[in-house]
Amino acid sequence: MGRSLALVLPLLVAYEIAIAVLAPGIRNSAELAVAEFVRKLPEHAVQALRYSALATLVVGCVWWFRRSRPRAEVARPQFMLLEALCLAVLLGPSLEFLVGRIGLSASNVEQLPPNPAWLPYLMSVGAGLWEEIVFRLGLLGGLYVVLCRFMRTHERAALGISVLISALLFALYHHVGTAGEPFEAGRFAFRTLAGTILGVLFAWRGLAVVVYMHVFYDLLCDVRVAILS
């Protein structure tokens, strides 16, 4: 996990800087849900949470760098990015083969003329980051810990339950709230399968791969929309 945090941290920092500089006025709804939860906490709890998160990131990064033994492994992040890109390219055709050609994209902001051309791409980066942090790291990982440590569930069963629940909630999340899409069985099935694949990859390959895979997939969808429009 330390290595994954070290690989995701630069993207998270770059995204937050871009949001601060460009000030698009909208954020990913998973990110807003986290922010809304934080706003309801007492100030001292927010400070403790902030420092705990920072300390976890620092310790995780230090742990990874201390354990990354051969110097030849310095190029590993590039291989991780290539792996994530290849998986992103394969994800769309694989899901379309299973549930039909739906042609989902990261968001609908590109359909609103007043918005700048770069906005869908920035939102795609935010979606890949925050949806994976919330649904895979937070929800899937949290459920797995609760089932294994507190409910004494067998590890494989706990993983299967956690992947399924997080995938269903991931799909449902896209259809709720003011920005949610109208519910359609095909789209729900598409995203449930996508969430399942991302959950399995999270358990097998770690957070960094699924974050960058999600980002690349959404960016590719945005490029496709731009080309076809």
N, C-alpha and C positions, 0 to 999 in steps of 0.2 A: 504493500500500500504506500510505503514511503516513496518508492520510485514513481508510482503513478501520480502522487501529489506533486512531486518535483517536476514532472512533465506537464501537468495540467496548469500549475501555478503561473507560468509565463503567459499562457493564453488568457487566463482569468485577469491578470494584471493588465494586459494589453486591451482587453475588452472594456474593463472599467475605465481605463484612461480614454478610450475612444468615446464611451458614453459621456464622460465628463467634458470632453473637448467639443464633441459634435452636438451634444444635448438634443437628441432626437425627440424627446417628449413622451416616448412610449418605452416600455420595457417588456420582456418576456413575462407571461403570467405566472410561470413557476417561480421566477425570481421575485415577482411582486408578492406572491404568497409567503415566501420566506421573509421578505421585508415587513409585511403586515404582521406576521407572527412576532417578529423582533420588536416592532413598535408597541405591541401590547405588553411586553415585559417591563418590569421596573428598571430604572436606569442602572442600578448596581448589577442587575442580572445581565443587562445588555453589555456592560463593560466586562463582566466576567466571561461572557460568551465570546466577545471579541478577542480578549486576551488568550482564552483557551484555544480558539480556532487558530490564532496566529502562532501560539506555541506549538500546536499540533503540526502545522505546516512546517515550521522551522525544524522541529525534532525529526519529522518525517524526511525532510530533505537531507539533513545531516546524516541520518541513519542510512539513507540510500547511498550517499556519496562515500561514506565510510565502508560500506559493504560492496560497492562496485569495484571489484578487484582488478581484473586485467585492464590496462590502459587501452587495449584494442576495442573495449566495449564502449568507448566514448561515442562511437557512431551509432549506438543503439537507438537513440531517439529518432534518427532518420529512418531506420528500419521500422520503428513503431509507426511513424507517419505513413510510410509506404504501405504497411499492413492495413492501417485504418482506411487509407484511400482505396485500396483494392476491395476491402470489405464493403465500403460505401458504394462502390460501383456495382458490386454483386447484389447488394441488398434490394434495390428497386426491382430489377428483373426477376429475382427469386420470389419476392412477395407478389408481384403481378402475375407470375405463373401460377401461384397458389390460390389467389383470391380474385384475379381479374385485373385488367388495366384500369387503375383508378387515377394515377397521375397526381399524387399529393405533392404539395410544396410546403415549405416551412411556415409560411404565413400568407395572408392576403394583402399585406401592406403595399405590394407592388401594383395593386389594382386601383390605388388611390392617387390620382394625378398630382395633387399638391406635394406629395412626399418626394424627397430626392431619390435618385436612382440607387444610391448606395444603401438606403435604409433596409431593404429586404436582406441584404448580405450581412449587415450588422445584427439584425434580429436573428438570423440563422446561427450566427456564432453564439449569441445569447441563449438560444434554444438548446443547442448542443451542450453548452456548459451547464446551464441551470437545470434542465430537465434530467440530465444524467446525475447531477449532484443530488437532486431531490428524489428521483424515482429509483435510481440504482444504488447510489451510495447511501442515501438516507433511508428510504423506504425498504428496499430489498435487503440491504445490509442490516438495518435495524430489526426487521422481522426475523431474519435468520438468527441473529444473536438472541432475541427473545425466545424463539422456538427451541433453540439448542440449549441455552444456558438456564433458562427459567422454566421451560415446559418439558425439558428432557426429550425432545423430539429427535429421532434419528437424523443424522446430518443430511443424508440424501433426501429424505422426506421433507426436512425443513427447507432445503434449497429449492426443491420443486414447488412447495407451497409459496415460498417467498417470491420466486420468479413469476408464478402464475398471478398472484395477487397484485404485485407491482405492475405487471403487464396490463392487467385489466384496468387498474386505476390510471395508468398512463394513457390508455386508449380513451377512457371515460373523461379524463381531464380536458381533452381536446373538444368536448361537446358540451361543456358546462360554462356558465358565466356569460357575461355580455359579449365577449369576443369568441365564444365557442361556436363551432359549426353545427348546423342542423344534424340530428342523429341519422345516420344511414348505416345499415348493417354491414355493407361492404367496406366502408371506411373504418368502422369500428373493428372489424375482423383484420383489416390491413394493419392497423396500429397495434392491435393485440399481438399479432404475430411478430411485428417489428419489436415490440416491447419484450416479448419472449426471447427473441434472438439476442437483443441487447443485454437482457438479463443473464442469459447463458454465457455470453462473451465477457460480461463483467465478472462473473464467477471464475471463468477460465483464464481470461487474459488481463483483467484488471480495469480500473477506472479510466486510465489514460486512453486506452484503445477505443472504448465505447464513446468517450467524449469526442475525440477527434473523428471517429467514424460518423457519429451523429452530425457533427459540424460539416464534414465533407459531403455527406448525403444531402443535407438541406441546401448547401451551397450549389451542389450540382442541380438540384431541383430548381433553384432560383435562376441558374444559367439557362436551363432548358426553357423556363417560362419566358425569360428575356429574348431568347432566340426565336421562339414560336410566336411571340406577340408582335 
